[in-house]
Amino acid sequence: MRVAVLSDIHGNHIALEKCMEEIERRKIQKLIFLGDYVGELAYPQKTMAYLRKIMKKYECNFIRGNKEDYWLDREHDQSIAWKEGDSTTGALLYAYSNLNYDDISFFESLSHMKVISFDGLPAIAAYHGSHDSKGKKLGSNTDSSHILFRDTEESIILCGHTHIRNKILCADRVLFNPGSVGVPLESNGVSQFLILSGEQGKWQYEFVDVSYDIESVIQELHEEDLYAKAPCWTRVTENLLRNGDISHGTVLSRAMQLLYNDTGKWCWPDIPEQYWERAIGELIDQEPFN
């Protein structure tokens, strides 16, 4: 019995296809997806179409991620202020605009947590990044993982969201973060997933790295004009694809801090572009503003 665990695709259909080639090569038929299916990358419909092909061929379990919550919130409230040309929300608007009714219905059908059982093996608790049904985003780092262990009975816990591969032990229990298929951190430019192999009542694990054509992914960002639709966000995306060192959240947090330092206030998502530029200068271009 082998199960592949994939998380945080974020619309990287090229990386996903390469991961699936490896899964096919290993003759794995059972898949667990931990959420965040589309995001900042180009051609979201290619990812969704490919996922539908996967559903027809494999036994799949899907979890809702925080990105899916964004799309559903927008579907139910069209007044949410997302703007093209805005680094904070432009990528959200682009992705949402490329989703269709079937995509939204699929996301609506997903839960934030699922207990998955396979005959004769310990049950698996699967989350995106949450320890409750409200979809609160909880990173699986050593400071917060105790919450998942506390609130989960299963001995095997899966958790994505951080885009950082991880394994955390707690007595006879273990939490796995498979990393990210689409935009991993600390990955040296490869896509990531996890394989769980079960036999004799126990699970063994293997973290898998898969190389893919990063330049083609970046070329698609240009084809879809995402550098204009979400200027600084897309520059962070490119850097993350190439280097895997600075997350969108890190740059956004710095932009918000710079705005607060200047004005004494901030209100998401109203982060002026000049603060995004300053944050990128400090964190990625390494040319700090005075």
C-alpha positions, -999 to +999 in steps of 0.1 A: +000+000+000+015+033-011-001+068-009+013+100-025+007+132-005+008+165-025+002+200-012+003+237-023+002+234-061-007+271-065-014+266-102+019+251-111+005+226-136+040+220-151+054+209-117+022+189-109+025+170-142+061+160-134+051+149-100+024+127-115+048+112-139+069+100-110+038+088-092+028+069-123+063+054-126+060+041-091+026+027-098+009+045-069-029+047-072-039+065-040-034+103-036-040+128-008-041+165-018-037+190+011-051+222-006-042+254-024-047+241-059-044+274-078-028+307-067-002+331-082+008+311-113-005+313-149-033+294-165-053+282-135-077+263-158-048+240-169-043+230-133-080+224-127-084+204-159-054+183-150-068+176-115-101+164-131-081+139-152-063+127-120-096+122-102-108+099-130-077+077-128-067+076-091-083+072-057-081+108-044-088+126-012-089+164-013-086+190+015-096+226+013-068+251+017-068+288+025-066+297-012-099+279-017-114+300+011-103+331-008-121+320-039-153+311-020-153+343+000-151+362-033-178+341-049-202+350-020-192+386-018-183+403-051-176+436-033-143+423-020-117+448-031-094+430-054-077+451-081-058+444-113-023+460-112-022+457-074+006+436-059-015+427-028-046+414-046-039+413-084-029+376-084-060+368-064-082+385-089-065+369-118-069+334-104-105+339-094-114+353-128-101+321-144-122+297-123-156+284-134-187+272-118-175+236-115-143+248-098-161+268-072-185+239-066-156+215-062-139+238-036-172+243-018-175+205-014-142+202+004-136+202+041-107+217+060-099+184+077-104+147+069-096+114+086-085+089+060-084+052+066-068+023+047-073-013+057-051-026+084-031+007+088-033+036+113-058+063+102-043+095+088-055+130+098-052+154+069-053+192+071-041+221+050-027+242+079-055+240+104-064+223+137-101+231+135-129+231+110-128+269+105-097+267+083-074+286+106-040+286+091-015+269+115+020+264+104+035+229+111+066+243+128+080+231+162+063+261+180+027+254+169+026+217+160+017+208+196-018+222+189-023+196+161-010+168+183-033+180+211-064+182+190-059+152+168-063+116+179-046+099+148-010+089+150-002+102+115-009+138+108-005+156+074-003+194+072+007+217+044+005+255+040+040+265+051+056+252+018+085+239+039+090+201+041+090+188+077+087+158+100+079+163+136+078+135+162+057+135+194+061+103+214+047+076+190+030+101+167+043+120+137+034+150+117+045+153+081+045+184+059+052+172+023+065+207+012+050+222-019+044+210-054+042+245-069+062+271-050+082+254-023+105+271+002+140+258+009+138+233-020+167+243-044+142+247-072+126+212-072+090+202-067+082+182-036+057+155-024+056+127+001+050+090-002+036+069+027+041+032+024+021+009+047+028-027+055+024-049+086+003-022+103+029+006+100+036+035+078+070+043+064+077+076+046+098+090+017+102+126+008+104+129-030+121+157-051+111+162-087+129+185-112+108+204-137+111+232-162+110+263-141+118+286-170+086+275-187+066+284-156+082+319-156+075+323-193+038+316-187+038+345-161+049+368-189+024+353-214-004+361-190+010+396-182+011+388-145+040+412-140+014+440-148-016+424-131+002+418-098+036+435-102+056+429-070+038+398-061+048+382-094+084+393-089+084+375-056+069+345-073+097+344-098+123+347-071+106+319-051+106+296-081+142+302-089+156+304-054+130+292-029+143+316-002+118+344+004+080+339+007+052+362-004+042+364+033+076+376+043+077+404+017+041+414+024+048+416+062+078+438+056+057+461+032+031+464+059+057+472+085+072+499+063+038+514+057+031+514+095+065+530+102+057+559+078+020+564+086+013+548+119-014+526+104-021+500+078-053+483+065-050+451+044-053+450+014-045+487+009-007+484+007+007+511-017+030+498-044+059+519-031+060+498+001+061+466-019+090+480-039+109+490-007+103+456+008+115+438-023+146+461-024+155+451+012+146+414+011+153+403-025+172+429-045+192+437-013+192+474-021+176+489+011+159+522+009+169+549+033 
